[in-house]
Amino acid sequence: MTPRLWVKVCGLRSVEAIEAAVRVGADAVGFVFHEPSPRHVDCARARALATAVPAGIDKVAVFLHPTQALVDAALEAVRPDWLQTDAADLQAIVLPAAQRVLPVYRTGRITEAVRARRILLEAARSGAGERADWDAAAALARTNELVLAGGLDAANVGAAIESVRPFGVDVSSGVERDRGVKDVALIREFVIAVRAAEARLASSAQGVEQR
């Protein structure tokens, strides 16, 4: 049986967007703590948004080269299930022992062994709609719980899933009507496309088993 894909909608800045993601079946929502990103939320706003996330949906605090002070404040505000930042950043910050981390690797920049079980593969720049290297992603997906990010939208996520066979997918700019502004309809279309690809893979796997 093909496992259910983990779907994360990142860069959420409104209760409406959170509710839309949850309603259509996303598994995780991401809050970006990085200026000058158009998706940045401060800790006070993130705290209020986190109260709209129901039990069973993962909260992900997303950083890029953060200070220890910012990490501490965000963890206190959101109580995230996962902390996401570049793998190299994790060497410079101190985290609670129980905090789960989602290290980010970037295609073309992986210079060390990937040791974490669950990782996120991104393009060179986050949030810019750039596509990650799907061939590199597919290789990593064979040995890791790979979350594929970078340039995904409803039109291409099905092909990405079939090519990479990831553990999960992460979308941000691909469900926006303007930079930093999520579109409820695009969120819905994206998650529907993911689940359709998931169903195709499950059907294909079942067909192979019956031969």
C-alpha positions in Angstrom: 0.0 0.0 0.0 1.3 3.4 -1.0 1.8 5.6 2.1 -0.2 8.9 2.4 1.9 11.8 1.3 2.7 14.5 3.9 1.5 17.8 2.5 2.8 21.1 4.0 1.4 24.5 3.0 4.1 27.1 4.0 4.2 30.8 4.6 0.7 31.2 6.0 -0.2 34.6 7.4 -4.0 34.4 7.9 -6.6 32.3 9.7 -8.5 32.0 6.4 -5.5 30.3 4.7 -4.9 28.0 7.6 -8.5 26.9 7.6 -8.4 26.4 3.8 -5.3 24.2 4.1 -6.8 22.1 6.9 -10.2 21.8 5.3 -8.8 20.3 2.0 -6.5 17.8 3.8 -3.1 19.3 4.3 -1.0 17.7 7.0 1.1 20.6 8.1 1.2 24.4 8.0 4.4 26.5 8.1 5.1 29.9 9.7 8.0 31.8 8.3 10.2 33.7 10.7 12.5 35.5 8.3 12.8 39.1 7.2 12.6 40.4 4.5 10.4 37.5 3.2 6.9 38.7 2.2 5.7 35.6 4.2 7.4 36.7 7.4 5.3 36.8 10.6 6.4 38.2 13.9 6.1 36.1 17.1 3.0 37.9 18.3 1.1 37.2 15.1 2.4 33.7 14.8 1.1 33.0 18.4 -2.4 34.1 17.4 -2.3 32.1 14.1 -1.1 29.0 15.9 -4.3 28.9 18.0 -6.2 28.3 14.7 -4.3 25.1 13.9 -6.3 22.1 15.1 -4.8 19.1 16.8 -3.4 16.6 14.4 -2.0 19.2 12.0 1.7 19.8 12.3 3.0 23.3 13.0 6.3 24.1 11.4 8.5 27.0 12.3 10.5 28.0 9.3 13.8 29.9 9.5 16.8 30.9 7.4 20.1 31.6 9.3 18.2 32.6 12.5 19.7 34.0 15.7 19.3 32.0 18.9 17.0 34.8 20.3 14.6 34.5 17.3 14.5 30.7 17.6 13.8 30.9 21.3 11.0 33.5 20.8 9.4 31.6 18.0 9.5 28.2 19.8 7.8 29.8 22.8 5.1 31.5 20.6 4.2 28.6 18.4 5.3 25.4 20.2 6.0 23.9 16.7 6.0 20.2 16.0 8.9 20.8 13.6 11.6 23.4 13.2 12.8 23.9 9.6 16.0 25.6 8.7 19.1 25.0 6.5 21.0 22.0 7.8 24.1 24.1 8.5 22.1 26.4 10.7 21.3 23.6 13.1 25.0 23.5 14.2 24.8 27.1 15.5 21.6 27.0 17.5 20.6 25.2 20.7 17.2 23.5 20.8 15.2 21.6 23.4 16.0 17.9 23.4 12.6 16.9 22.2 12.3 19.4 19.4 12.0 17.7 16.0 13.9 19.3 13.1 13.4 19.3 9.4 16.8 20.2 7.9 16.8 21.9 4.5 19.2 20.9 1.8 19.5 22.7 -1.5 20.2 21.1 -4.9 23.7 21.6 -6.1 24.9 22.6 -2.6 24.9 19.3 -0.7 28.5 19.0 0.4 28.1 16.7 3.4 26.5 13.4 4.2 22.8 13.6 4.8 22.2 12.0 8.2 18.7 13.1 9.2 15.9 10.7 8.5 13.4 13.3 7.3 14.8 16.2 5.2 13.5 18.9 2.9 15.0 19.5 -0.5 14.7 23.0 -1.8 16.1 25.0 -4.8 19.0 27.4 -4.3 16.6 30.2 -3.1 13.5 29.6 -0.9 10.2 31.2 -1.7 11.2 32.3 -5.2 9.3 29.6 -7.2 12.5 28.0 -8.3 12.3 24.3 -9.0 14.5 21.8 -7.1 16.5 19.2 -9.1 14.0 16.3 -9.3 16.7 13.8 -10.2 18.7 14.6 -7.1 15.5 14.5 -5.1 14.6 11.0 -6.4 18.0 9.7 -5.3 17.6 11.1 -1.8 14.0 9.8 -1.6 15.3 6.3 -1.9 17.1 6.6 1.5 15.3 9.4 3.3 11.9 10.7 4.1 12.2 13.4 1.5 9.9 16.4 1.5 10.1 18.0 -1.9 9.9 21.8 -2.2 10.7 24.5 -4.7 8.5 25.7 -7.6 5.6 23.3 -7.0 2.0 24.1 -8.0 -1.1 22.3 -8.9 0.0 21.9 -12.5 3.3 20.2 -11.9 3.0 18.5 -8.5 1.6 15.3 -10.0 4.6 14.9 -12.3 6.9 15.7 -9.4 5.4 13.0 -7.2 5.5 10.4 -9.9 9.1 11.3 -10.8 10.5 11.7 -7.3 8.3 9.5 -5.1 8.8 11.7 -2.1 7.6 11.3 1.5 5.9 14.6 1.2 5.6 17.9 -0.7 5.8 21.6 0.4 4.2 24.5 -1.4 4.3 28.2 -0.8 4.6 30.6 -3.8 2.7 28.1 -5.9 -0.5 28.8 -4.0 -0.3 32.6 -4.0 -2.2 35.2 -6.0 0.4 37.8 -5.0 3.7 37.5 -3.3 3.0 36.5 0.2 -0.7 36.3 -0.2 -2.2 32.9 -0.2 -5.2 32.0 -2.5 -7.8 29.7 -1.0 -8.7 28.2 -4.4 -5.1 27.5 -5.3 -4.5 25.8 -2.0 -7.4 23.6 -2.7 -6.3 22.8 -6.2 -2.8 21.9 -5.1 -3.9 19.5 -2.4 -6.4 17.9 -4.7 -3.7 17.4 -7.3 -1.4 15.8 -4.7 -4.1 13.4 -3.6 -4.9 12.5 -7.2 -1.3 11.7 -7.9 -1.2 9.7 -4.7 -4.2 7.7 -5.8 -2.6 7.0 -9.2 0.5 5.6 -7.5 -1.6 3.5 -5.2 -3.6 2.1 -8.2 -0.4 1.4 -10.1 1.2 -0.4 -7.1 -1.9 -2.5 -6.6 -1.9 -3.5 -10.3 1.7 -4.6 -10.0 0.9 -6.7 -6.9 -1.9 -8.5 -8.7 0.2 -9.6 -11.7 
